[in-house]
Amino acid sequence: MSRRVPSGPSTGSGSPRARLTGGLYAITAAVRGRRHRDVAEAALAGGASMIQFRDKSITTREMLAQAAAVLAICRRHQAPLIINDRVDVALAVGADGVHVGGDDMPVAEARRLLGPDAIIGASADSVEAAAAAVRDGADYLGVGPMFATETKPDAGVPVGPQRITEIKGSVKIAVFGIGGITAANAAEVIAAGADGVAVIAAIAEAEDMIEAARAIVRALQDVCAR
């Protein structure tokens, strides 16, 4: 029986958590003179199902303005917007949730502040870390880095798709592979058991961002149709 990877945003109503799906999870980056909103617009046009706003280099005031602009695009496409790290920014702009890493606000505290309907994502590089995130209330996990990546210099040594298999077998929530994922290797991550892939550079740095997103979505759909 083939698995289905969504080819675009969920059109379901209800809480943000009800709209959490797999597929292509695009993370914005202001590179090549592009704005976060440009990357989000292109990724969604290419079939992304969810967007994460991520920028550690700007002020809080700038982040609020740019995240609000991305949120307007996500609302138009009926796609959830997740804010990386910053629970305060997510609250201020009315985003659908946050993604937190090991050095960020704990999952349980983020859940307390954002409430039961928010989407809370957590980074996990081991079965133990995954179990702790689930226990504390995470809705999905970002596992990686899958492959070598220059986007996050502090990402650590690649853990490979095998780690997806290990973690997916131990949890009942969505699992996304992240780190160095492209249209050429995305199928490996899905084949290992991931519900979707989180992508930064392969879209944000592409000459044609819409086509880059489409290529990744096609790769995901192909492996799930086998």
N, C-alpha and C positions, 0 to 999 in steps of 0.2 A: 504494500500500500504506500503510495507516494505521499510525502509531506508537502504541505502548502506553505510557501513563503509569500506574504502579502506583496503585491506589486505597487502599493501606494498607501496613503493614509486610510485609517479606519473611518468609516462614516457613521459609526455607531454613536448614540447619544449617551448621556449619563455622566458618571464621574470620570476624571482623567484616567484612573486605573482601569476602567472598563475599555478604554481606547488604546491600551498598551498592546502592541502586536510585535511580531518578529519582522524579518525583512531587513531593509537597509536603514540604518540609524546614522544619519549624517551629523557630523560635528563641525561647527563653523570655525573658520580661521581667517583672519584678515591678512591675506598674503597676496602678492602680485598686484597690489593696489586695489584689491577687491574689499568690499565691505561685508560684514557678517550677513547683512540682509541679502546681498547678491548671492552668496553661497547658499543660504537657506532657500531662496527662491528657485535657484537652479536645481538644487538637490531634490526638492519637492516636485518640480516639473519633471524630473527624471525618474520619479517613482519612490523616493524615500518615504518611509512611513512615520518617522519621528526625527526631530531636530534637537541637538544640544548646542546651547550657546556657551562657548568657552573662550575666555580671553583673560590672561593673567597679567597683561601689560598695561592696562588702562585704569583710569581712576574709577571710583565707584559711581561718580556722577555720569561719566561717559558710558559706563557699563549699563546703567539704568536706561539711558536714552537709546542705546543700540539694542539692548535686549527687548525694549518695548517695540522697536521697529520690527525686529524678528518675530515677536509674538503676533503682530498684526498679520504678517505673512502666513504664519502657522494657522491662525484662526481662519484665514481665507481658504486654506487648503485642508482644514479640519484635521490638522496633525498636532500631536502634543509637543509642547516646548519644554525642554529640561534645561535647567541652569547648572553649569558645572560649579561645584564647591559652595556657591554663595546662596545660602538659605535666605538671607536678608533681601537679596536682589529678587529671588523668586517670589517672595512675599510682596515686595513693593510693586512689581510689574504684573502680578497675577499669573505667573507661569504655572505650568501643570505639575512641576516637581523639580527635584534636584538630583544630581549625581555626586556622590561623595567618595573620596579616596581614604586611604588609611590614615592620613595626617589631617583630614578635614573633620568637620563636625560629625560625631557618631550618628549612625543610622537611627538609633532610638531617639536621640534628641531632635534630629531633623523631623522624624515622624511626629513627635510631640508638638513641634512648632507649626508644621504644615498641615497637620490633621489627617484623618483616616482616608480621605479621598485622593490625596496627592500621590504622584508616582515618585518613589524613592529608589534610586539606583545606587549600587555600591560596587567598588572595584574589589576583585577577589583573585588572588593568584594561587590559591590552594583550596583543597577540600575543607580544611579547618576554617579558613577565612570565609568561605562561602556559607558554611553552616552558621557561623556567628552572625553574618549579615542577615540571613533568613530569620534567625531567632529574634533579631532586633527589629524586624519589620520591613526588610527590603522587598521590592516588587520585582526587581531584575538584577542581574549581575553582569558586570563588564569584566571579562577574563582576558588577560594578556600580559605582556605583548605576545601576539601569535607569532609574528615574524619581526625581524629587525626593522626599526623605524627611527627616522631622524626627526620626526615631528615632536616627540617627547624624549629629550635626551636622558631624562631620569627614569625612563620606563623600565629599565632593568633588562636582564637577559631574557630572550624569547623563551616562552614556555611551550610553544607549539600547540597544534590542534589536539594532541593527545590529552592536554590538560582540560580541554572542553569536555571530552568524553568522561574523564574522571569526575569533574564537578557536576556535569549534567546528570550523571547517574546517582548523585547524592542529594539533589534538591528538586523541588517541584515548581520552581519559578522560572521565568524566562532567563536565558543565558545568551549573551552577545559576545562574540570574539572581537578583540580590538588590537590594533598594533600592526602596521605594515600591510594591511589588507588592501588588495587590488582586485580588479576583475579577473586577473589570472590565477589568484589563489583563494578567492572567496569560497569557491566550491569545496575546498578542503575543510574549511571551518564548519560549513553546514553539514558536510558528510560526517564530521566528527560528533555531531549532535547539537550544534548551536541553533538557536531559534532565529538568529540574525547576526549581522556584522555591523560594527561601528567603524566609520571611516572618516578620516580627516583629509590627509594629503591627496589621496587618489581622486578626490573631487575638487577640493579647494585649490589645488595647484594645477589642475588639468586645463588644457587649452580650451576645451569645450566641456564645461562642467555638467551640462544637461546630459550630453552623450556619455560622459564618464559614469554618471549615476545610472543611466539606463543599462550600460554594459554590466555593471555590478548586479543590478536587479535581474538581468537576463541570466547571468551566471548562477544566481541563487535559485531561480525558477527551474533552470535546466537540471540542477542536481536533485531538486525535490521531485521532479517529474520522472526520474529514473526508477 
